Amino acid sequence: MEQTKKFSITELNQYNGKNGQPAYVAYKGKVYDVSESSQWLDGDHLGHMAGQDLTDQMEIAPHADDVLERMRVIGILTQT
């Protein structure tokens, strides 16, 4: 079984979709790779930036959180 990658918020911040970095976002403790999504060009989606925990921001999103289910889960966000 593949080991789950754990990300601190500091580590997640590095994956902002800039300068060749992949674009990762966290939501409800899971970290998603949004790099291949045309909605996340250069790590930006309508003012939301990759490399962040979007849990609070998704509460006001005009779409349901199931859109993230289409993305690959690559790890979990830890509190440390």
C-alpha positions as CSV (number, residue, x, y, z in Angstrom):
1,M,0.0,0.0,0.0
2,E,1.3,3.4,-0.9
3,Q,2.2,5.7,2.0
4,T,0.2,8.9,2.2
5,K,2.2,12.1,1.8
6,K,1.7,14.5,4.7
7,F,2.0,18.3,4.1
8,S,2.3,21.0,6.7
9,I,0.8,24.4,5.6
10,T,4.4,25.6,5.0
11,E,5.1,22.7,2.7
12,L,1.8,23.2,0.9
13,N,2.7,26.8,0.2
14,Q,5.6,25.7,-2.0
15,Y,3.2,24.0,-4.5
16,N,1.7,27.2,-5.8
17,G,1.8,26.4,-9.6
18,K,4.5,29.1,-10.2
19,N,8.0,28.6,-11.7
20,G,7.4,25.0,-12.7
21,Q,6.0,23.9,-9.4
22,P,2.8,21.8,-9.4
23,A,-0.4,23.3,-8.1
24,Y,-1.8,21.7,-4.9
25,V,-4.7,22.8,-2.8
26,A,-6.0,21.5,0.5
27,Y,-9.7,21.0,1.4
28,K,-11.1,19.4,4.5
29,G,-7.7,17.8,5.3
30,K,-7.0,16.3,1.9
31,V,-4.4,17.7,-0.5
32,Y,-5.4,17.7,-4.2
33,D,-3.2,18.1,-7.3
34,V,-5.0,20.7,-9.5
35,S,-2.0,21.2,-11.9
36,E,-3.7,19.6,-14.9
37,S,-7.0,21.6,-14.5
38,S,-7.5,24.3,-17.1
39,Q,-9.3,26.2,-14.3
40,W,-6.0,26.6,-12.4
41,L,-3.7,28.2,-14.9
42,D,-0.4,29.4,-13.2
43,G,-1.9,28.3,-9.8
44,D,-4.7,30.8,-9.9
45,H,-8.4,30.1,-10.0
46,L,-10.6,33.2,-10.0
47,G,-8.4,34.8,-7.4
48,H,-7.9,31.6,-5.3
49,M,-4.3,30.7,-5.2
50,A,-2.8,27.2,-5.2
51,G,-0.6,26.3,-2.3
52,Q,-3.3,27.1,0.3
53,D,-6.0,25.5,2.4
54,L,-9.2,26.4,0.6
55,T,-11.6,24.9,3.2
56,D,-13.0,28.2,4.4
57,Q,-13.0,29.7,0.9
58,M,-15.1,26.8,-0.5
59,E,-18.0,27.8,1.7
60,I,-18.7,30.8,-0.6
61,A,-17.8,29.0,-3.9
62,P,-20.5,29.1,-6.6
63,H,-20.0,25.3,-7.1
64,A,-20.2,22.3,-4.8
65,D,-17.1,20.8,-3.3
66,D,-17.5,17.6,-5.4
67,V,-15.5,19.4,-8.2
68,L,-12.4,18.6,-6.2
69,E,-13.3,14.9,-6.3
70,R,-12.3,15.0,-10.0
71,M,-8.8,15.9,-8.9
72,R,-6.2,13.4,-7.7
73,V,-5.7,13.3,-3.9
74,I,-2.0,13.3,-3.2
75,G,-1.8,13.6,0.5
76,I,-3.2,15.0,3.7
77,L,-2.7,18.4,5.5
78,T,-1.3,18.1,8.9
79,Q,-1.5,20.6,11.8
80,T,2.3,20.5,12.4
